[in-house]
Amino acid sequence: MSNDERRSHPRISVDLPLHLTFRDRTVETRIRDLSNSGIRFRGPAALPLLSRVQIALQLPEVPRSTTSSLAITGVVVRCEETGDAGSGRYDTAIYFEDLSTSARAQLSQFVSTKN
């Protein structure tokens, strides 16, 4: 059974900006995968497992062409160095821990239109 078959929320491939804050440090990168319950991105630094992070997610509104910004608290559930050891790039997964009802509805609508 593949990981995708076990997921309770479908994951979509995206290329969206991500602003993540951890211990008063901001990381700007791009989201690679998105679901109703989390994101995956490639970042420049390792983040400790189970660390809480603040996410500002710029999500194109559905169906309009404007952008909506969602504020989300997440938890690091995976962080692995990519490629060769010492590459300085980390494949990181964040589980959404705290998401408002409105933000959850916007995210769900976006994911369902791309799935």
Residue, then its C-alpha position, 0 to 999 in steps of 0.5 A: m500500500s502506498n503512502d497516498e492510499r493511506r492519506s485521509h486528505p488528498r495531496i496536490s502538487v503546487d508551486l506556491p510561496l511560503h513564509l514560515t516563522f520559527r523561533d523569530r526566524t523567517v524562511e521564504t521558500r516554495i510549497r511543493d505539495l499541499s493538502n487540507s492537513g499539511i504542506r511539504f516544502r524544500g527549505p534551507a535549514a533543518l527544523p526540529l521534529l515536533s517544532r511549532v511554526q507559524i505559516a503565512l500561506q498565499l493561496p489564489e482564491v477560487p474562482r477569482s484571480t486575487t490572492s488570499s493569505l492564510a495564517i496557520t500554526g503547524v508542527v514539523v512532522r518530517c525533515e530530511e536532508t535531500g540529495d548528498a549529505g551536506s547539501g544544505r536542503y531539507d525536505t520538510a513536512i508540516y502538519f496543520e495544527d491550528l487552522s480557522t474554520s474560514a481558512r480550512a474552507q478556503l484551503s479545502q476549496f482550493v485543493s478540491t479544484k486542483n485535484 
